[in-house]
Amino acid sequence: MFDSIRIGTSGLIGFSRGLQTISNNVANLNTPGFKGSNSQFSAFFSNGGNSAFSGQAGGQIGSGLGVMPSVINFSQGQINQTGNNLDAAINGAGFFVLRSTSGQVLYTRNGQFKFDDKGILVNANGDHVQALNAQGVLQDISLTGLRTNPASATTTIDMTGSLSTAD
C-alpha cells in the first residue's frame, strides 16, 4: 500500500519539477542570451521481490520516478539585429567573460553592451567585459588611451568675409 503511494507521489513530484522547468523556459523566451533547460527523469527499480510482481523470481520491480538535475540546452539560438553597434552575438560555442564589481568572474551569452561614463565596456548590470591582453591576462575593454580630445561645446565662431543674401 505504502509503495503505491510512494510511486504515485514520485510521479507527481517529477511532473511538478518538469512543469517548473517549462515555465522558466517560457517566462524567459525573449530574454537576450537565455538558454532553456531540459528536464531529465529516471526510473527507480528495486532488485528481487516476489515473482507475482516481477514476472520472475529475483527480477526488478518499479518503485517510482527519479528527477535528475535539469540540463541547459546550449544549442545555437536565433541571432537578431538590434541596431546597437556595441551589441555582439556568439555563433557557436563560447561565452563572453565579465568581471563583476566585486571581482567575481562571470560568463554569459548576453551580448548587450555599452560604454560607461569611464569608457569601460559594460553589460546592463555594470559588469566589465573582459578581453585577453598581449600577455594572455584578462583585462577590461576600455577606451582609455584611445580618446584623442574630450568633447567640448562650441562657444564662439570667428568668421571673415561676407555671406550672400541669395543663399
N, C-alpha and C positions, 0 to 999 in steps of 0.2 A: 504494500500500500504506500509506504513512505517513498519507495523507489519511484513509483509512478508520479508522485507529487514532485519529487526532486527532478525527474526528467522533464516534466512539463514546465517547471519553474526555470530550468536552464534554457529551455527553448524561448520562453518569454523574455528572459534577460538578454539572450542573443538577439532577438528581434528588436528589442529596445535599443541596444547599442548600435545595431545596423541602421536603425532609423535616425539616431543621433548623427551618425556619420553622413548620411544622405542629407539631413537638414543642414549641417555645416557646409556641405558642398554647394547646396542651392543658395544658402544665405550669402556665400562669398563668390558667387558665379561671376560677377562683374568686377571683382577686386583685382586690380592690376598685379600680375605676378603670382596670383594664388594658384596653388596646386592642390587638387582634390585628393581625397583619400578613398581607399577601398577597404571594406570590412572583410575579415577573414574568420572563418569558423572551422572547428574540428569536431569530430565525433568522439565521445568518450565510450570506451569499451571496458568491460571487466572480464578477466580470464576465468575460466572454469564455469561453474554453475550447474544448474540442473538441466538434464538433457531435454526436459519438456519445454524449456525456454530457448535453448540454443540450437536445438535440432540434432545435436550430437553431444556425447559426453565430453567435457573438457573444452568446449568451444567458447566463443566470445559472445557476450550479450551486450546490447546497447545500454548505456547508463546516462545518456544526456548529451548536451551540446556544449562545447567549449568555445569561448570567444577569445580569439587571438588579437594581438595589437593591430591597429589599422596600419595600412601601408600607404605611403604617399605616392601618388601617381606622377612620376617625373617625365612623362611623355611631353613632346613639344606642344605648346598651346598656340593659339592664334596670335599673330603679331599685327597690331593695329597702328596706323599713322595717327599721331597725337597733335602735330603742329608745333610742339615744343622742340626746339633744336637740341636741347640737352637730354631729352628722353632717349633711352637706349634699351635694346632688347637683346636677349641671348638666343641665338638659333642653334639648338643642340644642347649638349651637356655643359654645365658650369653655373657659377654663381657670381654675383657682384659681392665684393668684400667691403664691409663697412666697419668703422670703429665708433662705438658709442661714446658719449661724453664721459662715461665712467671708465673708458679704456677697454671695454669688452669687444672682442672681435665677433662680428655678426655676418651672416651670409643670407643673401636674398636674390630673388629673380625679378623683383620690382625695380624697374629702371627709370622711375620718375625722379629726376634730379634737377637741382638749381644751384646757383652760386649764392652763398650767404653774403652779408654785408662785409665780411672779412676776405672775400674772394675764394672761399673754400667750397668745393663741390659737396653738396649735402643732399640727403633724401628729405622727405616730408617731416620726419621726426627730428631732423637736425644732426643725424649721424653722418660722420665724414666718410666719403667714398675713398677707398684706398687703391693705390697702384704700386707696382714694384719700381724702385729706383734702379740706378745702374749697378748697385751692389746687391740687388735682389732682396731689399728690405722694403716692407710695406710702409707707405707714407701717404699723407693727404694729397689729393689732387687740388692744386691751388693756383691762383693767378699771380701769386707773389713773384715779382721779378719780371713778369710779362706785361705789366701795365707800363706804358711809357709816360703818360701825363694824366694826372687826375682830371676829371671833368670839372669844368667851371662855366658858369653862365657868362654870356657876353654882356658887358656893361656899357661900352661906348664903341662908336664906329667913327673913324676918320675917313672922309671922302673928299676927293678933289675932282674938279670937272663939273660938268653940268648934265642934267638929265633932260631928255627930250620930253616935252609935254604931250607929244603924239603917242609915245609909248606908255 
